């Protein structure tokens, strides 16, 4: 029998960077096919091509033996291909049936739609109340609405993007029961995008692993050890400590000596009181779990890397330390003092500096000058009697521009006119000049060129050497491996496990990132 | 596939458009980039037509360029607007020369006309200065019309119920007006920060509530109702007594012109606010909050507290405008006492791109239109033509940056696709 879906030689570049390169992907009729990979592996691009959201440069798509040209999502739907995206496209102020109608065609017929919803939810055991307001539903229920919307069309191929990321364990289990019923009874094929290894092993008949835009292996998960899956996903090319030291031209001696104990840091790991201590941090954001009993400690002079697949709570950890997320449970302590997180400026007063992930929206003010941006946090100390001294502000800015080697024509230049690397430097200069006890950097090198990255890494090492507790949140494992003394893996809002750099290897990291305890 | 919930706040003025000339090739924001491919190298070319366009736009951006350039741009677009308005007048059969002559004569033609113009400009400027404060803080209070009404009510209570000497009455009336306006605006702020009600909506709806309140107070048994003092037919209309002579705002004789006190106050307020926003620590914090609430939060600025303060301040200025109207123009409370000055003042602040200095110029223009428009009727020209010209001026002031931004966006899109 012809495969339900065959994608052959799919290639797509974004700005010269291959997102998918010569990808062959095949899904058999009536199977659940796992699609595994880290961020940037090309999974989403591949599925966006299938859905007609992205046009490939090369490659062919065949559905049940018929060549298909999928120009847009409507064509995909007509061909029986549906997708439940990670972020639902529901309108919260409308009822369930109205949302279902919106994605259909033709006349609005309430009674017919409600009957259809009831029929589908009956058949697949998807409890959905057609008249409920979507905004009142839990995330799990909203997902069921999305599923019902897709299933009403009786698709032959259903794509689910990280469907369990926001679900409770119970909800995940019932989702999988439903998916099995769907493939067994209706002969529908399912593509399950996930980075949860246990999940793939449990549900998927076959799986394709992608890395860096290419397919690296095709496996039968039930017969493949989880550790092997993890290795495929992460790859074998993680730099070892020695290679790293060589690659960045650092003196290898202290780096190599690190695992043995106290090298260049003032306080050796283990003996000192942690500067930053997060205990049982739990928070939700708009009804979904943001942080789930997260524990983390950093000592002075230590660089701790937080690794993990994106969307597992990294942004909330960073928000927590920027003082903009309040906790339902747990606490944050700096130097033993409890910080009233959630209050504006609370963590900054406690000595935490944050270089946020999205510097353009939460790190700097694009329409203010470079000088203003550099002075932002210390305006009070630059003012006398409530008036900001322009002279002091300028001399501070000039000093920081010099010290951090920021390329500007004038400190009065608007922040907007700087390149990404220089914007990043401005934010870093501001945060570091405040003399923080804890320095948090979230995805700090994203979008920077090689030179800027090397410079930034050097400054992070210097900060740590000067006794600052550095927290590096990054989805770039190479970066984490290069810099961290200790690696904590975040998974679904909690720390799944911690590894000293010396004991970190792709397999252990991959397992932790996939939600499996090492 | 766009991120749900990534909506921009309402009433964004064009210079805040989140486009980025230099980083225009940044693909991380393009909708299909979920799978995070590394963005391309940035920086580099800061020349070319795009940058030139950005520079041109920058010259219109408030506070971005020296005042002289801003004034020049203002005058250019102002004459353009007047020109368009006159053409429209001509198209409807009125002699542009007569229109222009009347407008000129009625506004700056004589020292008396000048006095009229400044009287009309004063409350407009007060409202605009207040609006500048809250807009800079990112709080889109648009209910100035209601806050003006409340200011007139507050001033009315002082004028009609407090027995004091003239100067004391005037000071107390302004204070009462500012308090009433601030309190009314604060209602909207409380609704926003307490209950999450959009301030655009609540402040707007409070305008209509203010009108009802005013009508209630000046009708029937209302405390501000004019009992008529035995005059024939008096005591029935919804209106207050006339403002006693001692509480009428005086004028100051400067260079042969009787400059109304209210205008002097408004001018001083505009200068102080411009300085405050540019140099004071609190002014910086206000601007930071307006430009980027997320950053403001991390440096310890409480949006509810500072935002409410900014809204209250804008209400206070609108309230003061109400006092200026009552004691300087209308001399009586009646249902239409605010006479759209709140709306016009808000429009001035927005058309001036929330720049206090430009607001002064624009308030003078609006004042000239009001004063000059009074003469048009004598030549059989409908006074509405003034509104048309005013609208053309506003459009001329707002259009170029909007058009430039649109062109720029198109260029960016092209360069990304290429």
Interface residues (C-beta under 8 A of the other chain):
Chain A: X14 X15 X16 X17 X18 X19 X39 X40 X41 X42 X43 X44 X45 X48 X53 X54 X85 X87 X88 X89 X310 X322 X323 X324 X343 X344 X345 X346 X347 X348 X349 X354 X356 X360 X361 X362 X363 X364 X365 X366 X367 X368 X372 X376 X377 X379 X380 X383 X386 X387 X388 X390 X414 X416 X417 X418 X419 X420 X421 X422 X446 X447 X449
Chain B: X1 X3 X4 X15 X16 X20 X21 X22 X23 X25 X26 X27 X28 X32 X33 X34 X35 X36 X37 X38 X39 X40 X41 X42 X43 X44 X46 X54 X58 X61 X64 X279 X280 X281 X282 X284 X285 X287 X288 X291 X292 X294 X295 X296 X297 X298 X299 X300 X301 X302 X303
